[in-house]
């Protein structure tokens, strides 16, 4: 494994204090990774069939200014909530997936893939809608980098009927006694309605079950979750403003945390991630090897799966986020929705130093602008 480089955040001034020595011991992280094994996690959310059609560029068409690709192969992978469940399993967890699907061949293919990965499935079929499917046309030569040319989505974003919605909620609640944590993976494709979200969160809290949310468009509805992992775009949607500087990251994160009430891990791509434990306890974790990013598809699924398993294994929020940050740095080197396993993470640790950067409380205590309640 080549050495890891570190990308420092773009925060200026005295807000960021670099830690000269690693604040997290690698021996401790290895111990936590061993603790991932056998952790029972329920994933409730939008499962997606990710289909990739691979081709080699041949020439430009005479019919239109487009590339002609010679077909090579097709691959299909579990995406969305199904990718989060697959990451849990690859890391040693025992996941169960509850998701709305169509009653079609894609649903059957999805279930077959998940069962092959040892993911328990509790799929709720709805014959009036298709199973969410994203078809990506990938161009490139066998030994070179592949580029996504176009993506075709076959989805139905409307809410299911009340009967189907209640069936999803009931299926999830009946699975709660058998799990230690719940990941809500909301891609806005119908599994999680505004009626389901508060009931599911309340049911988890009533039973003392850790509940974590990763929501593409509707994060402001997840009041009461223990953990949320928005990226910059998702945070902007809740905060109601653009995030351009380090001050914006802090203000937005504090406002969102005040709204939701739990631990917030704001992911920032090549700038790493910031952990908001409380207004006076913020920590930035630099990204690892940002120049080696190949494909960010599904990286958020890897982050929340690793973070939740870390917390269940007894990690502090920062320790869990450090592991999630490392796992994300590995998965973005892979094409498409993918997962990482504990062996890959352990191997990567040999050339890596887990640096963290605490934020000065005085800077973090700047007034947060009003968060949009959606």
HELIX and SHEET records of a PDB file:
HELIX    1   1 UNK A   13  UNK A   15  5                                   3    
HELIX    2   2 UNK A   26  UNK A   34  1                                   9    
HELIX    3   3 UNK A   81  UNK A   90  1                                  10    
HELIX    4   4 UNK A  105  UNK A  116  1                                  12    
HELIX    5   5 UNK A  162  UNK A  175  1                                  14    
HELIX    6   6 UNK A  176  UNK A  178  5                                   3    
HELIX    7   7 UNK A  194  UNK A  206  1                                  13    
HELIX    8   8 UNK A  219  UNK A  221  5                                   3    
HELIX    9   9 UNK A  232  UNK A  239  1                                   8    
HELIX   10  10 UNK A  246  UNK A  260  1                                  15    
HELIX   11  11 UNK A  269  UNK A  271  5                                   3    
HELIX   12  12 UNK A  290  UNK A  292  5                                   3    
HELIX   13  13 UNK A  299  UNK A  312  1                                  14    
HELIX   14  14 UNK A  317  UNK A  331  1                                  15    
HELIX   15  15 UNK A  342  UNK A  349  1                                   8    
HELIX   16  16 UNK A  361  UNK A  364  1                                   4    
SHEET    1   A 2 UNK A   6  UNK A   7  0                                        
SHEET    2   A 2 UNK A 287  UNK A 288 -1                                        
SHEET    1   B11 UNK A  16  UNK A  18  0                                        
SHEET    2   B11 UNK A 357  UNK A 359 -1                                        
SHEET    3   B11 UNK A 281  UNK A 285 -1                                        
SHEET    4   B11 UNK A 273  UNK A 278 -1                                        
SHEET    5   B11 UNK A 263  UNK A 267 -1                                        
SHEET    6   B11 UNK A 227  UNK A 228  1                                        
SHEET    7   B11 UNK A 210  UNK A 215  1                                        
SHEET    8   B11 UNK A 181  UNK A 186  1                                        
SHEET    9   B11 UNK A  40  UNK A  45  1                                        
SHEET   10   B11 UNK A  94  UNK A 102  1                                        
SHEET   11   B11 UNK A 120  UNK A 126  1                                        
SHEET    1   C 4 UNK A  67  UNK A  80  0                                        
SHEET    2   C 4 UNK A  47  UNK A  60 -1                                        
SHEET    3   C 4 UNK A 133  UNK A 139  1                                        
SHEET    4   C 4 UNK A 147  UNK A 154 -1                                        
END                                                                             
